[in-house]
Amino acid sequence: MFKKILIANRGEIACRVIKSAQKMGIQTVAIYSEADQDAMHVQMADEAVCIGPPPANQSYLLGDQIIRICKETGAEAVHPGYGFLSENAAFCKALGEAGIEFIGPPVAAIEAMGDKIESKKFALGAKVSTVPGHMGVIKDAEEAVRIAGEIGYPVMIKASAGGGGKGMRIAWNEKEAAEGFERAKSEAKSSFGDDRCFIEKYVVGPRHIEIQVLADKHGNAIYLNERECSIQRRNQKVIEEAPSSFLDPATRKAMGEQAVALAKAVGYHSAGTVEFIVDKDKNFYFLEMNTRLQVEHPVTELITGVDLVEQMIHIANGERLALAQEDVTINGWAIESRIYAEDPLRNFLPSIGRLVDYRPPLEGTADGLTIRNDTGVEAGSEITMFYDPMIAKLCTHGPDRLSAIDHMSRALDAFIIDGIEHNIPFLTALMEHPRWRSGDITTGFIAEEYPDGFEGGHWDEETELALACVATSMEVVMHDRLHRFKDKRKLDSMKMHEHWVAAFDKQTRYTIRYRGGKPTTPIDMDLILPNDHVVSALSDWAPGWKLWCGVIGGREMIVQVRRGLNSYILTHKGVKREVKVMLPHIAALEAILPVRIPPDTSNLLLCPMPGLVVALAVKEGQKVQAGEALATVEAMKMENVLRAERDLVVSKICVAPGDSLAVDTVMMEFETSASDAA
């Protein structure tokens, strides 16, 4: 067995590999860019070496430098994780020539399956069912439009070397085909250094289901069942689960056997994933083979009990598979939520900055339910613009699908992240969505259910009232605390009051009475609701805590709490609202205070995310129509086209290509066009 391995990656996957290596008694070497010098994977590894400046093409993508570090540190093998050089055949070949083992598949398999154009050709030759399309390299937008027309709309334009949703566009007409080709080509060039794109038929309403395979160097191969990855946004997976609620045993077996056959045909060894799209009639079509460890591998590990990273290391060491196909079972259900640094209320735009507070829910198993959190950050870590915005992968496991979903919902409620925006509110709302819970999903789920973007969820009246009680219980504790100050100015100035008003806004107000009990920590008090019903409030919450965990009237609740200006900001089930708890006479005065009106920014183009200006599509004085492109901003390796919301005239351009912008930076100023004014 290897004595020392190098992890050619960063973030959560580097930490994940280190954990398995430590369990196996293998020493680890981490590499890091200047931006990652204080990162968690650097702290966890036995050794760490700086490889260069923050940009990936000056650090994590430098294969020759990684080989140099292996020789200097004595690392015998390299685990590439996912992304970066994980599917780079030239890097794999160079490692072999240097006498260093690649913990992954052979060069030939990477070349055959890693290139999406070649993999489609290979799959056709191996009699694997594939989606109709054009597998040749497309020269320009004009040719892309012609080929798309021959295939028939809608079509999917994809980068040959792509992955992770980058370099992918769906086109429904000629205009979208031309524009989508240019955007996909540009993203592919900047992300992968390869701008080749191909086009295939887009299957409407499909599911994305993939098969995990393991193969050794002795010709043995097995499949570890499936993962469903249909919940996607812009072709980027958001939630994954294993198994799929859609597959029957016969379809699962057929897909698994085809995946194994493909792996054997290409001479594959290590862990790999064969991705399929599946239509409503359970017909499945080969999409691609990812010749690496997948981001979502933890859900497979949770239902099979197989450590995939450990298996990859054993296979790279030349060992035979210790598992046969009949040893692979499905134990319960697992869900994974990808937690990203992005703002769901601003169309999921990236958010960068420091994690002022980071407290994931406690990992472990209790009462048959499991929480696992794969992460590469901690409180104080910084989310930068240089890399993927993933913060963590939160996983839950339960005996069945709904128990795993409910446990995920609770775990998300308890996940504390401060300092940046994140997508936990959206993930939590998804967990409560009836269609998701029923399993009636496709890859179009998010676009169909949130056509205008995510605008936040809402609480029903029962939940709202329960949260009013949560806020009131905290205010009573705070009030009692002040009452017990020895040096208060008046003996009765802070006496415990019975009547309180919990106001979410000027219209939504609840009168709640404190009946008695223990107004200290732990909370154990009785509250009287507006309908005179008495409920008990029980919690271990103490002033300053960011989580209120307890029971209101027999209902278990996990609520995140932040202090506002004379208020509490509560987050529960993906919904964040401010509530003020006041004495009745103060509430009456507060109700007549005027509401502050935000400034008018309708004639400004504000940068919606921190990013880099790639291109400007207009000039000063130019008239633009609604929907017309104004500028392109790159953030987190994705190009975002900013468009006019209505007919306007560009009066001033405040930025230039190459500028690095903060969120809400003014990019352009407008005048209303004559037609719009009319």
Beta strands, then each sheet from edge to edge (+ up, - down):
strand 1: 4-7
strand 2: 27-33
strand 3: 47-52
strand 4: 77-79
strand 5: 101-102
strand 6: 133-134
strand 7: 155-163
strand 8: 166-171
strand 9: 197-201
strand 10: 207-215
strand 11: 221-233
strand 12: 236-242
strand 13: 270-278
strand 14: 284-290
strand 15: 333-340
strand 16: 342-343
strand 17: 349-350
strand 18: 353-354
strand 19: 357-359
strand 20: 364-366
strand 21: 369-375
strand 22: 382-383
strand 23: 390-398
strand 24: 416-418
strand 25: 499-503
strand 26: 509-518
strand 27: 523-528
strand 28: 534-539
strand 29: 547-552
strand 30: 555-564
strand 31: 567-572
strand 32: 575-582
strand 33: 604-606
strand 34: 611-616
strand 35: 623-624
strand 36: 629-635
strand 37: 638-643
strand 38: 648-653
strand 39: 660-661
strand 40: 666-672
sheet 1: 3+ 2+ 1+ 4+ 5+
sheet 2: 6+ 9- 7+ 8-
sheet 3: 14+ 13- 10+ 11- 12+ 15- 23+ 21- 20+
sheet 4: 16+ 17-
sheet 5: 18+ 22-
sheet 6: 19+ 24-
sheet 7: 25+ 26- 27+ 28- 29+ 30- 31+ 32- 25+
sheet 8: 33+ 40- 38+ 35-
sheet 9: 37+ 36- 34+ 39-
end
